[in-house]
Amino acid sequence: MSNERTWLPAVLWSVGIVAALTLFFLIADCGGRIVSTAIGDTGALSSIEYGIRELQPAISDERAKRLTAIFYNAGQRHNIDPLLLVAIAFKESSLSEAVENRRKRGELGEYGLMQTHGVALNFRPADCNHHLLPVKGRMGVNASKAYCQVETGAAYLAEARRKCGGTWARWIAAYGMGRCPSDSYAKTTRPVQRAYKYYKQIGGRNWQ
């Protein structure tokens, strides 16, 4: 009996450690949408939140954390560095969900965090409508406006990568131009240079 008392706590402690290491943080990237994020990704989440706060120092804690999860999950789904998505969003909208660029005769042009419009809207998630607003209750998910905007922009950027190849400078140029420029030309365009500036400011890598 004494031996059992000796090893039982150790076994229980070991089981508890194993269980803890297999847990996942649940990150809410929007209203009711929950995405599992491994414990090992807390460093990535911290980097993203730092980047958001670096570019937008006045942002509230709640909004910074909400956007962090949204950018992280979009990056994971589309295999794009979330910091690059943050840099593009800041370049496009200063991280505002309400920025709207109207075209002639009052037509709705680029809109929201990622300033998407036109063909880009074809890449929106199923739980977001054509105006990049959440479709309440669809697929059991209550999305958010920010989620719809970032997911659509990330999916469209991933499509530009698929079509254009080359460095991500080329994808960013194609994101705004709607066509695939050369890598050398892409790096000279103002939108790409601005995105690269912000990307490096928040800890992004060199041209790839």
C-alpha positions, 0 to 999 in steps of 0.5 A, a space after each residue: 500500500 505504501 508503494 502505491 501511495 508513492 507512485 500514484 501521485 507521480 502517475 497522476 502528475 504525469 497524466 496531467 502534464 500530458 493532458 495539458 500539453 495536448 490541449 488547444 487554446 480556443 481562439 474566437 476569430 469572430 462572433 461565434 466562430 471558434 478556431 483551435 490554435 495550438 499552444 505552440 502558436 502563442 509566440 505567433 499570436 504575440 507577434 501579430 498582436 505586437 504588429 497591430 499595436 505597433 501600427 495602430 497604437 491607440 487600438 483597444 485591447 479587445 479589438 487588438 486581440 480580436 484582429 490578432 485571431 482573425 489575421 492568424 487564422 486567415 494566414 493559417 488557412 491560406 498559408 500566408 504570413 499573418 504579418 503580411 496580411 496585417 501590413 496589407 490591411 494597414 496599407 489599404 485601410 489603416 486597419 479600419 473596417 469602415 473605410 470605403 472608396 467610392 467610384 464614380 456615380 456612387 458605385 461601391 468600390 474598395 471596402 473595409 480592412 483589405 479594400 476588396 471589390 469586384 472579382 475579389 468578392 468571389 473568394 469570400 467565405 460562405 458565411 459572408 454575403 456579397 457586401 462582406 457582412 456576416 450571414 447570421 446563422 448560416 452553417 451555424 456560424 455568426 461571423 463578423 465584418 472584420 472576419 469577412 473582410 480579412 478572409 476575403 482579402 487573404 483568399 484573393 491574395 492566395 489566388 494571386 499567388 497561385 496565378 502569378 507565382 514569383 515573390 510576394 511582391 508580385 502577389 501584392 501588386 496583382 492584388 491591386 492591379 488584377 494582373 500579374 506584373 514582373 517581380 522587378 516591376 512589382 517591387 517598384 510600385 508604391 502600394 508594394 513598397 508601402 506594404 513592404 515598409 509596414 511588413 518590415 516595421 512589424 518584424 516581417 522577412 525580406 523579399 521572398 
